[in-house]
Amino acid sequence: MARHDDTRTGDLFALLPQPAEQTPGSQCYGVEVAHLVSQALAGAGCDRMDVAARMSRLAGRDVSKYMLDAWSAESREAYNLPFYLAPVLEAACHTHLLTQWLADRRGCRVLVGKAALDAEIGKLERMRDEAAKKIRALKSAMGELGDA
């Protein structure tokens, strides 16, 4: 029987998250992070002074508009967002951009809110179905053994 190439079915493994390439020099992310910080600030719904004030309150240390400007400037390689302030920036800007970006680089996915609950429900339903299948197999085995 001749084999035909299936051009309609996508590659199922393409859906699996893959970590970033791990060759020398391939993971210099300063410009990308600066761009993400800029995106987060642009989508914050307020100006950078307000974001700086929110971050200062949340972190318990001074964060200035100047610092935000430096962290979001792709040309200022010496001024990157400190990792420990990434969740503070996200909270102040009401975003998950940096978290999702980091997960993507590491070959993961982030589920937030309803998506996280849907995933947990799916996991529990699979566990329930597997348990029901095992129970049926055990009952079948018991029936085959009879009253031995």
Backbone torsions as a table, in degrees:
resi	resn	phi	psi	omega
1	MET	NA	130.3	-177.3
2	ALA	-75.4	142.0	177.1
3	ARG	-92.6	139.1	177.3
4	HIS	-117.4	141.1	177.0
5	ASP	-71.8	132.6	177.9
6	ASP	-88.9	108.6	-178.5
7	THR	-95.5	-3.9	-176.6
8	ARG	-96.5	-30.6	-178.4
9	THR	-86.3	128.3	178.8
10	GLY	-75.7	169.3	177.5
11	ASP	-76.9	111.4	-177.9
12	LEU	-63.4	-31.2	-178.9
13	PHE	-75.7	-14.3	177.1
14	ALA	-68.4	-20.4	179.9
15	LEU	-78.4	-19.7	-179.6
16	LEU	-72.6	131.3	177.6
17	PRO	-63.3	139.5	179.6
18	GLN	-120.1	136.8	176.9
19	PRO	-66.7	158.8	179.2
20	ALA	-63.0	155.1	177.6
21	GLU	-54.6	140.9	-176.6
22	GLN	-117.9	56.7	175.4
23	THR	-107.4	156.8	-178.7
24	PRO	-53.8	129.0	177.1
25	GLY	81.4	-0.9	-175.6
26	SER	-83.5	-8.7	-175.1
27	GLN	-120.6	43.2	174.8
28	CYS	-92.8	100.2	-167.9
29	TYR	-104.8	11.8	-176.3
30	GLY	-55.0	-47.3	-178.6
31	VAL	-66.7	-41.4	178.9
32	GLU	-61.7	-44.7	-179.2
33	VAL	-64.3	-42.6	177.7
34	ALA	-59.2	-40.9	178.6
35	HIS	-64.7	-41.2	178.2
36	LEU	-64.8	-40.7	176.9
37	VAL	-60.9	-43.1	178.2
38	SER	-61.0	-43.1	178.0
39	GLN	-62.9	-44.1	179.8
40	ALA	-61.1	-44.0	-180.0
41	LEU	-64.9	-39.8	-179.9
42	ALA	-66.0	-32.2	-178.7
43	GLY	-94.3	8.3	-174.9
44	ALA	-71.1	-21.0	-178.5
45	GLY	81.1	10.0	177.2
46	CYS	-154.2	174.5	-178.0
47	ASP	-83.4	171.6	-175.8
48	ARG	-65.6	-28.8	176.7
49	MET	-62.8	-43.3	178.9
50	ASP	-66.1	-41.6	177.8
51	VAL	-61.8	-43.6	178.9
52	ALA	-60.7	-41.4	179.0
53	ALA	-65.3	-42.6	178.3
54	ARG	-61.7	-46.4	-179.3
55	MET	-63.4	-40.6	179.0
56	SER	-60.2	-43.7	178.5
57	ARG	-64.1	-45.9	-176.6
58	LEU	-67.6	-42.0	-175.8
59	ALA	-84.0	-19.6	-177.1
60	GLY	71.8	23.8	176.0
61	ARG	-148.4	160.7	-175.1
62	ASP	-71.3	126.4	170.5
63	VAL	-125.4	122.8	-175.7
64	SER	-104.5	163.8	174.2
65	LYS	-60.6	-37.1	178.0
66	TYR	-58.2	-41.9	178.8
67	MET	-64.2	-43.6	177.6
68	LEU	-60.7	-42.1	178.2
69	ASP	-61.0	-42.4	-179.0
70	ALA	-68.2	-43.3	-178.5
71	TRP	-66.5	-26.7	-177.7
72	SER	-95.1	-3.4	-179.9
73	ALA	-87.7	114.3	-179.5
74	GLU	-61.5	-24.7	-177.6
75	SER	-82.5	-11.5	-176.2
76	ARG	-102.3	75.1	-175.1
77	GLU	-63.1	-25.8	-177.5
78	ALA	-78.4	-8.3	-176.5
79	TYR	-122.1	78.8	177.8
80	ASN	-96.9	151.2	176.2
81	LEU	-59.6	123.9	176.0
82	PRO	-64.5	137.5	-176.6
83	PHE	-55.3	-39.0	-177.6
84	TYR	-68.7	-13.6	176.9
85	LEU	-99.6	-3.0	179.6
86	ALA	-59.3	-47.5	178.9
87	PRO	-67.5	-26.6	178.4
88	VAL	-70.3	-43.5	176.8
89	LEU	-60.8	-44.4	179.6
90	GLU	-62.2	-42.9	179.3
91	ALA	-63.8	-42.5	-179.1
92	ALA	-67.2	-29.6	-177.9
93	CYS	-99.7	-1.1	-179.7
94	HIS	55.8	55.9	-177.9
95	THR	-144.3	169.5	172.7
96	HIS	-129.3	21.6	-176.2
97	LEU	-54.5	-49.2	-176.9
98	LEU	-69.3	-39.7	178.5
99	THR	-62.3	-46.6	179.8
100	GLN	-65.4	-39.0	178.5
101	TRP	-63.6	-46.6	-179.5
102	LEU	-63.0	-44.4	178.2
103	ALA	-59.9	-42.3	179.3
104	ASP	-61.4	-42.6	-179.9
105	ARG	-65.2	-28.1	-178.1
106	ARG	-95.6	2.8	177.7
107	GLY	81.6	33.3	-177.8
108	CYS	-125.7	173.8	172.3
109	ARG	-128.4	148.7	177.6
110	VAL	-112.2	130.7	176.4
111	LEU	-113.5	130.6	-176.2
112	VAL	-125.7	140.6	174.0
113	GLY	63.0	-128.4	-176.2
114	LYS	-59.2	-36.0	179.5
115	ALA	-62.6	-37.8	177.9
116	ALA	-66.3	-41.1	178.3
117	LEU	-66.3	-41.9	177.3
118	ASP	-59.4	-42.3	179.4
119	ALA	-64.4	-41.4	179.2
120	GLU	-65.8	-40.8	177.0
121	ILE	-61.5	-45.3	178.6
122	GLY	-59.7	-42.6	178.7
123	LYS	-61.9	-46.9	-179.5
124	LEU	-65.8	-36.7	177.5
125	GLU	-65.8	-39.2	176.3
126	ARG	-63.5	-41.6	178.6
127	MET	-63.2	-42.1	178.4
128	ARG	-61.5	-45.1	-179.4
129	ASP	-63.9	-40.8	178.0
130	GLU	-65.4	-40.4	178.6
131	ALA	-64.7	-42.2	179.0
132	ALA	-62.5	-39.2	178.7
133	LYS	-64.0	-42.7	178.6
134	LYS	-66.3	-39.8	178.4
135	ILE	-62.1	-44.3	178.4
136	ARG	-61.6	-41.2	179.5
137	ALA	-64.6	-41.5	178.4
138	LEU	-65.3	-42.6	178.6
139	LYS	-64.3	-38.2	177.0
140	SER	-63.9	-42.9	178.2
141	ALA	-64.3	-38.9	177.8
142	MET	-63.4	-40.4	179.9
143	GLY	-65.8	-36.0	179.2
144	GLU	-70.4	-29.8	-179.9
145	LEU	-77.2	-24.2	-179.8
146	GLY	69.0	-142.0	-177.4
147	ASP	-100.0	34.7	-178.0
148	ALA	-68.5	NA	NA
